[in-house]
């Protein structure tokens, strides 16, 4: 399996690779050097997934806010 650049991955691709890495690390059968490499890649994949989720949450919030009727929106006086 060819490794994709993390920045080019969608959420599902990154999560799938992260799950594979976790399985390998949990097996305890990976040599130390490979463990370090896998851990580093897994850390970057986790960060990428978190950013993708955060972006999706922000989009959902914007959509939710834009769909509220004007009377539902409260403007607080300063």
C-alpha positions in Angstrom: 0.0 0.0 0.0 1.5 3.3 -1.1 1.6 5.9 1.7 -0.4 9.0 0.8 0.7 12.5 1.9 -1.4 13.1 5.0 -2.5 16.5 3.9 -4.0 14.9 0.8 -6.1 12.4 2.7 -9.7 12.7 3.5 -10.9 11.9 7.0 -11.8 8.3 6.3 -8.5 7.5 4.6 -6.5 9.0 7.5 -8.7 7.2 10.1 -8.3 3.9 8.3 -4.5 4.2 8.2 -4.4 5.3 11.9 -6.4 2.2 12.9 -3.9 0.0 11.0 -1.0 1.7 12.8 -2.7 1.2 16.2 -3.2 -2.5 15.5 0.4 -2.9 14.6 1.6 -1.1 17.6 -0.7 -3.0 19.9 0.5 -6.3 18.5 3.9 -5.7 20.1 5.6 -7.4 17.2 7.1 -4.3 15.5 10.8 -3.6 15.8 11.7 -0.5 17.8 12.7 1.7 14.9 9.5 0.9 13.0 7.5 1.5 16.2 8.9 5.0 16.4 8.2 5.7 12.7 4.6 4.3 13.1 4.1 6.4 16.3 5.2 9.6 14.5 2.9 8.9 11.5 0.0 7.9 13.8 0.4 11.2 15.7 0.3 13.2 12.5 -2.8 11.2 11.3 -4.5 11.8 14.6 -3.8 15.6 14.3 -5.1 15.6 10.7 -8.3 13.8 11.8 -8.9 16.2 14.6 -8.5 19.2 12.3 -10.9 17.6 9.8 -13.5 17.0 12.5 -13.1 20.5 13.9 -13.6 22.0 10.4 -16.7 19.9 9.9 -18.1 21.0 13.3 -17.5 24.6 12.4 -19.3 24.2 9.1 -22.3 22.6 10.8 -22.5 25.4 13.3 -22.4 28.0 10.5 -25.2 26.1 8.7 -27.3 25.8 11.9 -26.9 29.5 12.6 -27.8 30.5 9.1 -31.0 28.5 9.2 -32.3 30.1 12.4 -35.2 32.5 12.0 -34.3 36.1 12.9 -36.6 36.0 15.9 -34.6 33.0 17.2 -31.4 34.9 17.2 -30.7 36.9 20.3 -28.5 40.0 20.2 -27.1 40.9 23.6 -26.6 44.6 24.4 -23.1 45.5 25.6 
